[in-house]
């Protein structure tokens, strides 16, 4: 691949591709790799400069990668690049405030494999930066953006900000929740605001986390302590915090000085890991739910947050996006084997049918959990505590929920089963 594909173009040119991917982030970059590795000519356009995917660009976010999602990253070669920057999740413990009743998952009840892994989003970004330039068939335009897009029976025609024109059979929008490609296609969006924000930061602690993910349900929303890899001297003494706070309180928390912020954090964190210290900056992200009325239009497919966005209460946002990636890649590879037009509605409808029910179900589950646990109404609190305690004592039901946490329930695409396309 020429160096000019990764820098701002000085002169306009025309590029012919099978697939245009708009958005080269975690989902879009992974999809681009999967498609190019299976013989498609892929043009990927991203607003961010790949050279900017460094520690200085850290936005605080880390993701829980379910076991099935880890297989997707492994299938496209990303896992070998980032695995040393990940932490396995061996246990999951869910508690309702100060209640003595809780739910505990131990991965050894299902076998040797962890439920998944924690990884900072920047690690995946940097892994893409390693693989993208050397992947044959993948041309990356960054920093750049699509300023004109036409879709029709004869294909897709896109004009980039630098004047480059791209012709393709299909365009895939991986631009995030505010997808301009989705909006320009006239696809309606249903959305509601939870009137909460997720305050995100990283802490170092005195005692090791033993690779246990903790979620405490507080009246204002869930408070998650998620294991990260530590330092060489203290390999399991760093965690990612996702602290859900009400809309009227989170700006106040964000404005506190470091000492007062730490004091508020300690009230929610507790002392089970000893002394804690906030390392690095803190961030806040308003929380909402949204979903597109359809994932497809003429020669267009929506993937990941461009199609759906959910509350982080179950840590499933990126996992559902990677399921989209794996399903769409499988549908397109199969269509090409059969000699079908990869941009036809007949092909794209297979993708939507596969992903719509699964995503809608997860959106419904996360929304119900938010409403059930983001309150302190005593009868509801008692019912949910007894429910968690009951699941904890029912082995078959508990194992089902554990497999769900691993992402191994349902009709999985081949990549999520660890199989080749």
FENJO-V570886 format. One record per helix or strand. SS is the DSSP state (A for helix, B for strand). FROM is the first residue (numbers start at 1). TO is the last residue. If there is no record, write none. Layout:
BEGIN
{{SS:FROM:TO} {SS:FROM:TO}}
END
This chain:
BEGIN
{{A:3:6} {B:14:16} {B:19:22} {A:26:37} {B:42:45} {A:50:52} {A:55:57} {B:62:66} {A:67:75} {A:78:85} {B:86:89} {B:91:96} {B:102:106} {A:107:109} {B:116:120} {A:121:132} {B:138:141} {B:146:152} {B:155:160} {B:165:168} {B:170:173} {A:180:184} {B:189:205} {B:212:218} {B:221:228} {B:238:246} {A:247:255} {A:258:269} {B:276:292} {B:296:297} {B:300:302} {A:304:306} {B:308:309} {A:312:314} {A:317:337} {A:345:373} {A:378:392} {A:395:406} {A:414:417}}
END
